[in-house]
Amino acid sequence: MASAFNSIAGSKRSLHVQVAREIARGILSGELAEGSILPGEMALCEQFGISRTALREAVKLLTSKGLLESRPKVGTRVIHRAYWNFLDPQLIEWMDGLADPDQFCFQFLGLRRAIEPEACALAAKHATAEQRIELSETFQRMVEISEADTFDQERWMEVDTQFHSLIFNATGNDFYLPFGNILTTMFVNFIAHSSEEGSTCINEHRQIYDAIMAGNSDKARSASAQHLIAHKHRLPEAS
């Protein structure tokens, strides 16, 4: 298999993480095909300009993310994408720039549609007083940004991500907690795309916020579902 990895000697990042990123991006982009065998250790160490120790740490990291597996007398093989841990925040970060933005957002929107309305319903029922106060403070910042004369996209991305993260954390269900933490990188990329032209969907956020604060699970679920319609995020409806 042909490969054209560049030397990363001298990088300020941890060597094994940098190596893992380069190999991962090769896999995620399809340059390194599923089922293919990576070049041997000596060849990879020479291409990257690193030691065997750094390479083995990189392979170990990618194995933990479901991208690679190593077998004696076989070598290091790229695993089928069905086993890739797409919810790993580091993997999400490494995907940046590899996928079409619309395709990425469509897929992420599909995931959000499946879980976020119910998260909002649970938050309306189970959010603590402290969590409601924090959600209220966050929403007020969202209002300020949306009403400002000049739209501050970076600040909007920060508070919008926090708003949705707080909702997952307020569900009272531990299995929702990773979506308030692990998916932060996904939210940032999605929000950056959907708010590119200054769109904030502040009215939809207000309906979600009001329903949660009122403890109305049905309205919170419905408001969230309405918020997650594709065209409201600058995405064309699927044909």
TILOMI-758824 format. One line per 8 residues: their letters; for each residue x, y, z of N, C-alpha, C. Coordinates in steps of 0.2 Angstrom, whole numbers, plus 5000, padded with zeros to 4 digits. Layout:
<nodes>
A = X/Y/Z/X/Y/Z/X/Y/Z ~ ...;
</nodes>
This chain:
<nodes>
MASAFNSI = 5004/4994/5000/5000/5000/5000/5004/5006/5000 ~ 5003/5011/4995/5007/5017/4995/5005/5021/5001 ~ 5010/5025/5003/5009/5030/5009/5013/5036/5008 ~ 5011/5041/5010/5015/5047/5010/5015/5052/5016 ~ 5016/5049/5022/5016/5052/5028/5022/5057/5028 ~ 5021/5063/5031/5027/5067/5031/5030/5067/5038 ~ 5036/5069/5039/5040/5069/5045/5037/5074/5050 ~ 5036/5072/5056/5034/5077/5061/5039/5078/5066;
AGSKRSLH = 5045/5076/5065/5050/5078/5070/5050/5085/5071 ~ 5051/5087/5078/5051/5094/5079/5044/5097/5081 ~ 5039/5093/5080/5032/5096/5082/5032/5098/5089 ~ 5028/5103/5091/5027/5105/5098/5022/5100/5101 ~ 5018/5097/5097/5013/5092/5100/5017/5086/5102 ~ 5013/5082/5107/5016/5076/5109/5017/5072/5102 ~ 5022/5069/5102/5024/5065/5095/5019/5060/5094 ~ 5017/5056/5099/5012/5050/5097/5005/5052/5095;
VQVAREIA = 5003/5058/5098/4997/5061/5097/4997/5064/5090 ~ 5002/5067/5088/5003/5070/5081/5003/5064/5076 ~ 5006/5059/5077/5007/5053/5073/5000/5050/5072 ~ 4996/5049/5078/4990/5046/5078/4985/5051/5074 ~ 4986/5057/5074/4981/5062/5071/4982/5061/5063 ~ 4988/5060/5061/4990/5060/5054/4987/5053/5051 ~ 4988/5048/5055/4986/5041/5053/4978/5041/5053 ~ 4975/5044/5058/4968/5044/5058/4965/5048/5053;
RGILSGEL = 4968/5054/5051/4965/5058/5045/4966/5054/5039 ~ 4971/5050/5038/4972/5046/5032/4966/5041/5032 ~ 4964/5038/5038/4959/5033/5038/4952/5036/5037 ~ 4951/5042/5040/4944/5045/5040/4943/5048/5033 ~ 4948/5050/5029/4948/5053/5022/4947/5047/5017 ~ 4948/5041/5019/4948/5035/5014/4955/5034/5011 ~ 4960/5038/5012/4966/5037/5009/4969/5030/5011 ~ 4968/5029/5018/4970/5022/5020/4963/5018/5021;
AEGSILPG = 4962/5013/5016/4956/5010/5016/4955/5005/5021 ~ 4948/5004/5023/4946/4999/5028/4949/4992/5026 ~ 4952/4989/5030/4954/4982/5029/4961/4982/5027 ~ 4964/4988/5025/4971/4988/5023/4976/4988/5028 ~ 4982/4986/5027/4987/4985/5032/4992/4991/5031 ~ 4994/4993/5037/4998/4999/5037/5005/4997/5036 ~ 5010/5001/5033/5017/4999/5032/5020/4997/5038 ~ 5025/4993/5038/5028/4991/5044/5031/4996/5048;
EMALCEQF = 5033/4994/5055/5036/4999/5059/5042/5003/5057 ~ 5046/5000/5054/5052/5003/5052/5051/5008/5046 ~ 5046/5007/5042/5044/5011/5036/5041/5017/5039 ~ 5036/5016/5044/5032/5022/5047/5037/5026/5051 ~ 5041/5023/5055/5046/5027/5059/5050/5031/5055 ~ 5052/5029/5049/5056/5033/5044/5052/5038/5041 ~ 5046/5037/5039/5042/5042/5036/5040/5048/5041 ~ 5039/5046/5047/5037/5051/5052/5043/5054/5055;
GISRTALR = 5049/5051/5055/5054/5053/5059/5054/5053/5066 ~ 5051/5047/5068/5050/5046/5076/5053/5039/5078 ~ 5053/5038/5084/5055/5031/5087/5049/5026/5087 ~ 5051/5020/5088/5046/5015/5088/5042/5016/5094 ~ 5044/5018/5100/5040/5019/5106/5035/5024/5104 ~ 5036/5030/5101/5031/5035/5099/5026/5032/5094 ~ 5028/5028/5089/5024/5025/5085/5019/5020/5088 ~ 5022/5016/5092/5018/5011/5096/5012/5014/5100;
EAVKLLTS = 5014/5020/5103/5009/5023/5107/5004/5026/5103 ~ 5006/5028/5097/5001/5031/5092/4996/5025/5090 ~ 4999/5020/5089/4994/5014/5087/4990/5012/5092 ~ 4992/5012/5098/4988/5010/5104/4983/5015/5105 ~ 4984/5022/5104/4979/5027/5104/4973/5026/5099 ~ 4975/5024/5093/4971/5023/5088/4967/5016/5088 ~ 4970/5012/5092/4966/5005/5093/4961/5007/5098 ~ 4962/5011/5103/4957/5012/5108/4951/5016/5105;
KGLLESRP = 4952/5019/5099/4947/5023/5096/4943/5019/5091 ~ 4945/5012/5090/4942/5008/5085/4944/5008/5078 ~ 4950/5012/5077/4952/5013/5070/4957/5007/5068 ~ 4961/5005/5072/4966/5000/5071/4966/4994/5075 ~ 4969/4988/5072/4970/4982/5077/4976/4979/5074 ~ 4980/4977/5079/4987/4974/5077/4987/4966/5079 ~ 4989/4962/5074/4989/4955/5075/4996/4953/5073 ~ 4999/4948/5077/5005/4945/5076/5005/4942/5069;
KVGTRVIH = 5011/4943/5065/5011/4940/5058/5007/4943/5053 ~ 5002/4947/5055/4998/4950/5050/5000/4958/5050 ~ 5001/4961/5055/5002/4968/5055/4997/4972/5058 ~ 4997/4979/5057/4992/4983/5059/4987/4985/5054 ~ 4980/4983/5055/4975/4984/5050/4970/4989/5052 ~ 4968/4992/5047/4962/4997/5047/4956/4994/5048 ~ 4952/4995/5054/4946/4992/5055/4940/4995/5051 ~ 4935/4991/5050/4929/4993/5047/4926/4999/5051;
RAYWNFLD = 4923/5004/5047/4921/5010/5050/4915/5009/5055 ~ 4912/5003/5055/4906/5002/5060/4909/5002/5067 ~ 4915/5001/5068/4918/5000/5074/4922/5007/5076 ~ 4922/5012/5072/4925/5018/5074/4921/5022/5079 ~ 4925/5024/5084/4921/5028/5089/4920/5035/5087 ~ 4915/5037/5083/4913/5043/5081/4912/5048/5086 ~ 4910/5046/5092/4908/5050/5098/4915/5052/5102 ~ 4920/5050/5100/4926/5052/5103/4928/5059/5101;
PQLIEWMD = 4929/5064/5106/4930/5071/5104/4936/5072/5101 ~ 4941/5068/5102/4948/5069/5098/4947/5067/5091 ~ 4943/5061/5090/4942/5059/5083/4938/5064/5079 ~ 4933/5067/5083/4929/5072/5080/4933/5078/5077 ~ 4938/5080/5082/4942/5086/5080/4947/5084/5074 ~ 4949/5078/5074/4953/5076/5068/4950/5076/5062 ~ 4943/5075/5062/4939/5075/5056/4938/5082/5053 ~ 4940/5087/5056/4939/5094/5054/4942/5095/5047;
GLADPDQF = 4938/5097/5042/4940/5098/5036/4940/5093/5031 ~ 4938/5087/5033/4938/5081/5029/4932/5079/5026 ~ 4926/5081/5030/4920/5079/5027/4916/5086/5025 ~ 4912/5085/5020/4908/5090/5017/4904/5093/5023 ~ 4904/5100/5024/4900/5103/5030/4893/5101/5030 ~ 4890/5101/5025/4882/5100/5024/4881/5093/5026 ~ 4885/5088/5024/4884/5081/5026/4886/5080/5033 ~ 4891/5083/5036/4892/5082/5043/4886/5085/5047;
CFQFLGLR = 4884/5091/5045/4878/5094/5049/4872/5090/5048 ~ 4871/5087/5042/4865/5083/5041/4865/5077/5046 ~ 4871/5073/5046/4872/5067/5051/4871/5069/5058 ~ 4874/5075/5060/4874/5077/5067/4867/5079/5069 ~ 4863/5082/5064/4856/5084/5065/4852/5078/5066 ~ 4853/5073/5062/4849/5067/5063/4850/5064/5070 ~ 4856/5064/5073/4858/5062/5080/4854/5066/5085 ~ 4855/5073/5084/4851/5077/5088/4844/5076/5088;
RAIEPEAC = 4841/5075/5083/4834/5074/5082/4831/5068/5086 ~ 4836/5063/5086/4834/5057/5090/4835/5057/5097 ~ 4839/5062/5100/4840/5062/5107/4838/5068/5111 ~ 4839/5074/5107/4838/5080/5110/4831/5082/5113 ~ 4826/5081/5109/4819/5082/5111/4818/5079/5118 ~ 4820/5073/5118/4819/5069/5125/4823/5072/5130 ~ 4829/5074/5129/4833/5077/5134/4830/5083/5136 ~ 4827/5087/5132/4824/5093/5134/4818/5092/5139;
ALAAKHAT = 4814/5087/5137/4808/5084/5141/4810/5082/5148 ~ 4816/5079/5148/4819/5076/5155/4821/5082/5159 ~ 4824/5087/5155/4827/5093/5159/4821/5097/5162 ~ 4816/5097/5158/4810/5101/5161/4807/5098/5167 ~ 4808/5091/5168/4806/5088/5174/4811/5087/5179 ~ 4817/5087/5178/4822/5085/5183/4827/5090/5184 ~ 4828/5096/5181/4833/5101/5182/4832/5103/5189 ~ 4838/5104/5192/4838/5107/5199/4837/5114/5199;
AEQRIELS = 4836/5117/5205/4836/5124/5205/4842/5128/5203 ~ 4848/5125/5204/4854/5128/5202/4855/5127/5195 ~ 4853/5121/5192/4854/5121/5185/4849/5125/5181 ~ 4843/5127/5184/4838/5131/5180/4841/5139/5181 ~ 4844/5140/5186/4848/5147/5187/4853/5148/5181 ~ 4857/5142/5181/4863/5143/5176/4860/5143/5169 ~ 4855/5139/5168/4852/5139/5161/4849/5146/5159 ~ 4846/5149/5165/4843/5156/5164/4848/5161/5162;
ETFQRMVE = 4854/5161/5166/4859/5165/5165/4862/5165/5158 ~ 4863/5158/5155/4865/5157/5149/4860/5160/5143 ~ 4854/5158/5144/4849/5161/5139/4849/5168/5139 ~ 4850/5172/5145/4850/5179/5144/4856/5182/5140 ~ 4862/5178/5141/4867/5180/5137/4866/5179/5129 ~ 4862/5173/5128/4860/5172/5121/4856/5178/5118 ~ 4851/5180/5122/4847/5186/5120/4851/5192/5119 ~ 4856/5193/5123/4860/5199/5122/4864/5199/5116;
ISEADTFD = 4867/5193/5114/4870/5193/5108/4866/5193/5102 ~ 4860/5190/5102/4856/5190/5096/4853/5197/5095 ~ 4853/5202/5100/4850/5208/5100/4855/5214/5099 ~ 4861/5212/5099/4867/5216/5098/4867/5219/5091 ~ 4869/5225/5090/4870/5228/5083/4875/5224/5079 ~ 4880/5222/5082/4885/5218/5078/4885/5211/5080 ~ 4884/5206/5076/4883/5199/5078/4890/5196/5080 ~ 4891/5193/5086/4898/5191/5088/4897/5183/5088;
QERWMEVD = 4899/5180/5082/4898/5173/5081/4902/5169/5086 ~ 4908/5171/5087/4912/5167/5092/4909/5166/5099 ~ 4906/5172/5101/4903/5172/5108/4896/5168/5107 ~ 4893/5169/5102/4887/5165/5101/4888/5157/5101 ~ 4893/5155/5098/4895/5148/5098/4896/5146/5105 ~ 4899/5150/5109/4901/5148/5116/4895/5147/5120 ~ 4890/5152/5120/4884/5152/5124/4879/5147/5121 ~ 4879/5146/5115/4874/5141/5112/4876/5134/5114;
TQFHSLIF = 4882/5133/5113/4885/5126/5115/4884/5125/5123 ~ 4885/5130/5127/4884/5129/5134/4876/5128/5135 ~ 4872/5131/5132/4865/5130/5133/4863/5123/5132 ~ 4865/5120/5126/4863/5113/5125/4866/5108/5129 ~ 4872/5110/5131/4876/5106/5136/4873/5105/5143 ~ 4870/5111/5145/4867/5112/5151/4860/5107/5151 ~ 4857/5107/5145/4851/5103/5145/4852/5096/5146 ~ 4857/5093/5142/4859/5086/5143/4861/5085/5150;
NATGNDFY = 4865/5089/5154/4867/5088/5160/4861/5089/5165 ~ 4856/5092/5163/4850/5093/5168/4845/5087/5167 ~ 4846/5082/5163/4841/5077/5162/4840/5072/5168 ~ 4845/5072/5173/4844/5067/5178/4845/5060/5176 ~ 4848/5059/5170/4849/5053/5167/4857/5052/5165 ~ 4860/5048/5169/4868/5048/5168/4870/5046/5161 ~ 4865/5043/5157/4867/5041/5150/4867/5046/5145 ~ 4864/5052/5147/4863/5058/5143/4869/5062/5144;
LPFGNILT = 4873/5061/5150/4878/5066/5152/4884/5066/5146 ~ 4886/5061/5143/4891/5061/5138/4889/5066/5132 ~ 4883/5067/5131/4881/5071/5125/4881/5078/5127 ~ 4882/5080/5134/4883/5086/5136/4891/5088/5137 ~ 4895/5083/5136/4902/5084/5137/4906/5082/5130 ~ 4905/5075/5129/4909/5073/5123/4907/5076/5116 ~ 4901/5078/5115/4899/5081/5109/4900/5088/5108 ~ 4904/5091/5113/4905/5099/5113/4908/5100/5106;
TMFVNFIA = 4913/5097/5104/4916/5098/5098/4912/5098/5092 ~ 4907/5093/5092/4902/5093/5087/4898/5099/5087 ~ 4895/5101/5093/4891/5107/5093/4895/5113/5090 ~ 4901/5114/5092/4905/5119/5090/4905/5120/5082 ~ 4906/5114/5079/4907/5114/5072/4900/5115/5069 ~ 4895/5112/5072/4888/5113/5069/4885/5120/5070 ~ 4886/5123/5075/4884/5129/5077/4888/5134/5072 ~ 4894/5133/5071/4898/5138/5067/4895/5138/5060;
HSSEEGST = 4893/5132/5058/4890/5132/5051/4883/5135/5051 ~ 4879/5133/5056/4872/5135/5055/4871/5143/5057 ~ 4876/5146/5061/4876/5153/5063/4880/5157/5058 ~ 4883/5155/5053/4888/5158/5049/4885/5165/5046 ~ 4879/5165/5045/4876/5171/5042/4872/5175/5048 ~ 4874/5174/5054/4870/5178/5059/4864/5175/5062 ~ 4862/5169/5060/4856/5166/5062/4857/5163/5069 ~ 4852/5164/5073/4853/5162/5080/4847/5158/5082;
CINEHRQI = 4841/5158/5078/4835/5154/5080/4833/5156/5087 ~ 4834/5162/5089/4833/5164/5096/4826/5163/5099 ~ 4821/5163/5094/4814/5162/5096/4813/5155/5098 ~ 4816/5150/5094/4815/5143/5095/4819/5141/5102 ~ 4825/5144/5103/4828/5143/5109/4824/5146/5115 ~ 4821/5151/5114/4816/5154/5119/4811/5149/5121 ~ 4808/5146/5116/4802/5141/5118/4805/5135/5121 ~ 4811/5133/5120/4814/5128/5123/4815/5130/5131;
YDAIMAGN = 4818/5136/5131/4820/5138/5138/4813/5139/5142 ~ 4808/5142/5139/4802/5144/5143/4799/5137/5146 ~ 4799/5132/5141/4796/5126/5143/4799/5122/5148 ~ 4806/5122/5148/4810/5119/5153/4809/5123/5160 ~ 4809/5129/5160/4809/5133/5166/4802/5132/5169 ~ 4797/5131/5165/4790/5130/5167/4789/5123/5169 ~ 4794/5118/5168/4793/5111/5170/4788/5108/5165 ~ 4787/5110/5159/4782/5107/5154/4786/5103/5150;
SDKARSAS = 4786/5096/5151/4790/5091/5147/4787/5091/5140 ~ 4781/5091/5139/4778/5090/5132/4780/5096/5128 ~ 4779/5102/5130/4781/5108/5127/4789/5108/5125 ~ 4793/5106/5130/4800/5106/5129/4802/5101/5124 ~ 4799/5096/5123/4800/5091/5118/4798/5093/5111 ~ 4792/5096/5111/4789/5099/5105/4794/5105/5102 ~ 4796/5109/5107/4799/5115/5105/4806/5113/5102 ~ 4809/5108/5105/4816/5105/5103/4815/5102/5096;
AQHLIAHK = 4810/5098/5095/4809/5095/5088/4808/5101/5083 ~ 4804/5106/5084/4804/5111/5080/4810/5115/5078 ~ 4814/5116/5083/4821/5119/5083/4825/5115/5078 ~ 4825/5109/5078/4829/5104/5074/4827/5103/5067 ~ 4823/5107/5064/4821/5107/5057/4827/5109/5053 ~ 4829/5106/5048/4835/5107/5044/4835/5114/5041 ~ 4830/5117/5038/4830/5123/5035/4832/5129/5040 ~ 4831/5128/5047/4832/5133/5052/4839/5133/5053;
HRLPEAS = 4843/5128/5051/4850/5128/5052/4854/5129/5045 ~ 4851/5132/5041/4854/5133/5034/4856/5127/5030 ~ 4852/5122/5032/4852/5116/5028/4846/5114/5024 ~ 4847/5112/5018/4841/5111/5013/4838/5105/5016 ~ 4831/5104/5015/4828/5098/5017/4830/5093/5013 ~ 4830/5087/5016/4832/5081/5012/4827/5079/5007 ~ 4829/5077/5001/4824/5076/4996/4822/5069/4996;
</nodes>
